[in-house]
Amino acid sequence: YIAVERIKMEMDKIMESEDPQVGFQLLFQSGLNNWIKGMKGITFSKEHVEKIIQSIRKTKDPLLRWAIVLSPFQAEERMIFLKHMRFSKKEIHAINKLFLAFAVFQDGLNNKEIKRCLIQSDDRICLRAIELLFLLGYIHHLEEQQWKQIVLKMDQKLKVRKVKDLAVSGKDLINTFQEPPGPWIKALLHDLLDQVIYREIPNEKNILIKQAKKIKEGKLDERKN
């Protein structure tokens, strides 16, 4: 019996080594992967193994190396593996964020998806997701570089990301609508945030107050109908 913590430690050493492909090639050739909790029952086709071996050598980032190994896993299988192998909460959070961004970019790059990635995570995760797309053969190297530049430009341009960045506050909304505080404030502020981020409405107090009135009127009309 070998403790899970020891197995995780040895696999981390492989991930941080100069030639991780050697360790994983031996792992799959020997069939030892079938004795690792969370990997047992996961089908690694010859194609998957070859892709892992070829891709993992192209990056020195341990997080990306783990993502390459976990790429054949379904989301539920991935979580089972991460928990069985005693990954830290921080590690699990980073891996899940990376795969979320990876899924967002798989169908292509557009302003809405870039913004969503930057809002849900950060520029580092978004850039890693693009690199993962390249490493796994979804995009070529030139596309990878172009996409990264687009993300970096959007990251600089995106000034409003959270409710606190809006030019209006809950107090402003209470004064405008003369209604007592309640869940409607949070809902309306998040509606306004979406409008500023995705519809590019100017983040100016007067404009946002007008937009808030339209949103409130629209919701009232929906209830009447």
JOHULIN-V844823 format. One record per backbone hydrogen bond with DSSP energy under -0.5 kcal/mol. CO is the residue of the C=O (numbers start at 1). NH is the residue of the N-H. E is the energy in kcal/mol with one decimal. If there is no record, write none. Layout:
BEGIN
CO;NH;E + CO;NH;E
END
This chain:
BEGIN
3;7;-1.9 + 4;8;-2.9 + 5;9;-2.2 + 6;10;-2.3 + 7;11;-2.3 + 8;12;-2.3 + 9;13;-1.7 + 10;14;-1.7 + 11;15;-2.2 + 12;16;-1.7 + 13;17;-0.5 + 14;17;-1.1 + 17;20;-0.5 + 19;22;-1.3 + 19;23;-0.8 + 20;24;-2.1 + 21;25;-2.1 + 22;26;-2.0 + 23;27;-1.9 + 24;28;-2.2 + 25;29;-2.5 + 26;30;-2.3 + 27;31;-0.7 + 27;32;-1.0 + 27;33;-1.1 + 31;34;-1.5 + 32;35;-2.0 + 33;36;-1.1 + 35;37;-0.5 + 36;39;-2.1 + 36;40;-1.6 + 39;42;-2.3 + 41;43;-0.5 + 42;44;-0.7 + 43;45;-0.8 + 45;49;-2.6 + 46;50;-2.4 + 47;51;-2.3 + 48;52;-2.6 + 49;53;-2.7 + 50;54;-2.5 + 51;55;-2.6 + 52;56;-2.5 + 53;57;-0.6 + 55;58;-1.7 + 56;59;-0.7 + 60;62;-0.6 + 61;65;-2.3 + 62;66;-2.4 + 63;67;-2.2 + 64;68;-2.2 + 65;69;-1.9 + 66;70;-2.3 + 67;71;-0.7 + 68;71;-0.7 + 69;72;-0.5 + 70;73;-1.7 + 74;78;-2.8 + 75;79;-1.9 + 76;80;-2.0 + 77;81;-2.4 + 78;82;-2.6 + 79;83;-2.3 + 80;84;-2.7 + 81;85;-2.5 + 82;87;-2.5 + 83;86;-1.3 + 88;92;-2.6 + 89;93;-2.5 + 90;94;-2.1 + 91;95;-2.5 + 92;96;-2.7 + 93;97;-2.3 + 94;98;-2.1 + 95;99;-2.3 + 96;100;-2.0 + 97;101;-2.3 + 98;102;-2.5 + 99;103;-2.1 + 100;104;-1.7 + 101;105;-1.9 + 102;106;-0.9 + 105;108;-1.8 + 108;110;-0.5 + 110;114;-2.4 + 111;115;-2.5 + 112;116;-2.4 + 113;117;-2.3 + 114;118;-2.5 + 115;119;-2.5 + 116;120;-2.7 + 117;121;-2.2 + 122;126;-2.2 + 123;127;-2.6 + 124;128;-2.0 + 125;129;-2.5 + 126;130;-1.8 + 127;131;-2.1 + 128;132;-2.5 + 129;133;-1.9 + 130;134;-1.8 + 131;135;-2.9 + 132;136;-2.2 + 133;138;-2.9 + 133;139;-0.9 + 134;137;-1.6 + 140;144;-2.2 + 141;145;-2.2 + 142;146;-2.3 + 143;147;-3.2 + 144;148;-2.2 + 145;149;-1.8 + 146;150;-2.0 + 147;151;-2.4 + 148;152;-2.4 + 149;153;-2.1 + 150;154;-2.3 + 151;155;-2.5 + 152;156;-1.6 + 153;157;-1.8 + 154;158;-2.4 + 157;159;-1.3 + 159;161;-0.6 + 162;165;-1.9 + 163;166;-1.8 + 169;173;-1.7 + 170;174;-2.3 + 171;175;-2.3 + 172;176;-2.0 + 173;177;-2.7 + 174;178;-1.7 + 174;179;-0.7 + 182;185;-1.7 + 182;186;-0.6 + 183;187;-2.1 + 184;188;-2.4 + 185;189;-2.6 + 186;190;-2.1 + 187;191;-1.9 + 188;192;-2.3 + 189;193;-2.2 + 190;194;-2.2 + 191;195;-1.9 + 192;196;-2.4 + 193;197;-2.6 + 194;198;-2.7 + 194;199;-0.8 + 195;199;-1.1 + 195;201;-1.5 + 202;204;-2.2 + 204;208;-2.7 + 205;209;-2.4 + 206;210;-2.0 + 207;211;-2.3 + 208;212;-2.5 + 209;213;-1.9 + 210;214;-1.8 + 211;215;-2.4 + 212;216;-2.6 + 213;217;-2.7 + 214;218;-2.6 + 215;219;-2.1 + 216;220;-2.1 + 217;221;-2.4 + 218;222;-1.9 + 219;223;-1.9 + 220;224;-2.0 + 221;225;-2.0
END
